[in-house]
Amino acid sequence: METPTGQQIFRQKKMTTQLTGKRDDTPLHAVARDGNLELVMEMIANNLGEAAELALLFSKQNQAGETALYVASERGHVDIVKELIKYYDSGLASLRARNGYDAFHIAAKQGDLEIVEVLMGVNPDLSLTFDSSNTTALHSAASQGHVELVKFLLEKGSALAMIAKSNGMTALHSAARNGHLEILKALLSIEPGLANKIDQKGQTALHMAVKGQNVELVQELIMADPSLMNMVDNQGNSALHIASRKGRDQIVRKLLDIKGINKTIVNRFRETAFDAAEKTGHSGIASILEEHGVLSAKSMVPSTANTANRELKQTVIDIKHGVQNQLQTARLTRKRVRGIAKKVNKMQAEGLNNAMNSTTVVAVLIATVAFAAIFQRIETSKLRPTMSFMEVPEILENDSRNSMQFETFSTIF
């Protein structure tokens, strides 16, 4: 009869064979995934005397980039998480899987408050980890509607609410887009200034909210900051534009009933909210807008103020594009100048060589002509058939009539 230890080892080997094949799991991954706390503790005990082996055991990632701690957190095995986290430092605990999440983040995304509390109890800094798009655990919890978990994270650190994703969206944007009213209230109670934060598209949480169906959520945001209802995004769209385009009739009515709503905003495509509704086929909403005095941009007399604002905004955009074009032109210019400089240097070198060659040729020609003229002036009687070339200067020097030719000859040679 096998001993209990032998039975455990047999079960462990069988489980490893069944579960590790496709995922490249280690035995620790396998028992953590299965929720077998007894085998997890046994594996840890067997490696306690070997620090290197123990570190390797906990840091090992499977094909999906998951550690044993990640697997236990994802499966919701609280007891195993409690045991494993004792041996994980901040670096190991925050190892991310291929999906960009670490153990803490996956637990928050799934709304597992108990595991989040366990992990933060050992390492509070885990709440500050984020994925490749700068999404924190708070973002994910807010997006998924995990109210209690969001409140817990905010109690531990309200500064988390101000962290924006790579696209500029805050946790408030995510809650508003998905219609999570209680989370939106919790966020605004901690950080009221979140209401007017904009993302990369220039949209506020109200722009997000009017894309959904929750009228109460829209009202909550406007109560927090009434100026939101007339704020426009990068395309010049107000909340009324977006609600009209999306066909949200109840939200359109709510916006129109609020004192101070600007019904004459024209976006960059020369459209009012009425035009946006008609363009997207929402004739019922177009009728509601018309009843409340919202007209087509074509039928409106251009307002000097609106025109000035649009022109100013367009000027800024044009300047931005102009600067970008100038920078690009400058880069191309520098490249071309370097090319031209090389050519100029080459041309200068060739020109210098040509000039030197030309000077030599001219000098030879001058010397030839001068030499011929000198010989014509020398009396033939003074010349002898056997005279050498070097005797000519002596004759010239003795002949006063040829003094000028001698000076020229001496200068050249």
Secondary structure, DSSP 8 states (H G I E B T S, - for coil): ---HHHHHHHHHHHHHHHHSTTTT--HHHHHHHHT-HHHHHHHHHHTTT-HHHHHHHHH---TT---HHHHHHHHT-HHHHHHHGGG--HHHHT---TTS--HHHHHHHTT-HHHHHHHHHH-GGGGG-B-TT--BHHHHHHHHT-HHHHHHHHHH-GGGGG---TTS--HHHHHHHTT-HHHHHHHHHH-GGGGG---TTS--HHHHHTTSS-HHHHHHHHHH-GGGGG---TT---HHHHHHHHT-HHHHHHHHTSTT--S----TTS--HHHHHHHTT-HHHHHHHHHTT---GGGS---HHHHHHHHHHHHHHHHHHHHHHHHHHHHHHHHHHHHHHHHHHHHHHHHHHHHHHHHHHHHHHHHHHHHHHHHHHS-GGG--TT--GGGHHHHHHH-GGGHHHHHHHHHH-
